[in-house]
Amino acid sequence: MTALTNRQARQFLLLLHGLLGEHRFIGAPGALDFVRQAGCIQFDPVNLCGRNAELTLLSRVKGFSRDALEGLLYRDRSLVDYPDKNLSILLAEDWPYFSRLRERARRSGEQFEGLEALKAQALDFLRSHGPCTAEELPIEGRIRWHSGVHWSGNWHGDSAAARSVLEQLYSEGALVIHHREGVRKVYDIAERCLPQALLEAPDPLADEQAHIDWRICRRIGAVGLLWNRPSDAWLGIDALNAATRAAAFARLEAQGRILPVQVEGIRTPLYCRAEHAALLESVRAGREDSPRCEALAPLDCLLWDRRLIEALFGFAYRWEIYTPADKRRFGAYTLPLLVGERFVGRAETVARGNVLEVRHIWLEDGVRETKRLRAQLGACMGRLARMNGCRAGELPGMQKSGILP
């Protein structure tokens, strides 16, 4: 078993993610390469200073722009919106690997009387009129739909039925997201957006066990190091429990697809993907990489297991957007701030008009506000502002963590 010091583990993670040293990921090709490495990045519609996927790529990809991501998703179709770890962005070439998820959605829909007729009506409309939103689809009525497995209602009332039918077809793979208008999804028939050969490709995974193994291996690669413990990193993997997870880890290790790593100060073994062994050894051999200052997304894949990040970095982060205001320690939407190998704090930022407002910066214990740190954070906020098409406002005075104004 490979042994790492705490610092070496942190270096390994940050180098793998392209957050330390010279940029590994550059321009639109770099964005595609990072998604390929991570398997998926989470999409979230909240847009106070950039959506989660945009913030994830901005922190890693030199020269990243929103237009580049839009192009990969909705012009080149190299990427596709589809559920993986919740709603995600993933490689279009991975479409066949999710065949069993689409089949489950189809079987789930079969139990609801009248649904097949509504699906046919929606598809006829899309074939005749082209891409549309739920508001534009002429299906009336109300359907209550929960995660694609529960429908109820009397087919009367508002237009909720249109949204539910489109989402069912999207879950089944008959539709994809053609583009987005703000938070609204514009749907289109999958055959008009993705190659037929890709849509007809068989599932490369032989059975459910192989599917679970593949997804666990992907999630380990997305974070970089993971343990065989309950974790938000496993969200979206159906039928996963402690027993099936442990069995998958054992198989993946026996097959040489993952490698055990013992990290100083952490009793539970961590695992990395075998293809990252060379980077692991370069870190163990000793290396120094130039520091960068980056603001991470709240749902960044590096942060998917927050207990692990706290164990390695001593940084406790919680996304407080759904926390009642009177119970928040920080703002509703704060971005973790990384300088070199350390999380130095978090910032609350909002793009408003032509200014990126930096409302608060909270520093971690032991971090001092210096001219150098202000310059690093100022440059970081400048990049964030440019992505939002505005200028960065003046940095506020920095507070210690947990102290609200």
Disulfide bonds with the S-S distance in Angstrom:
none
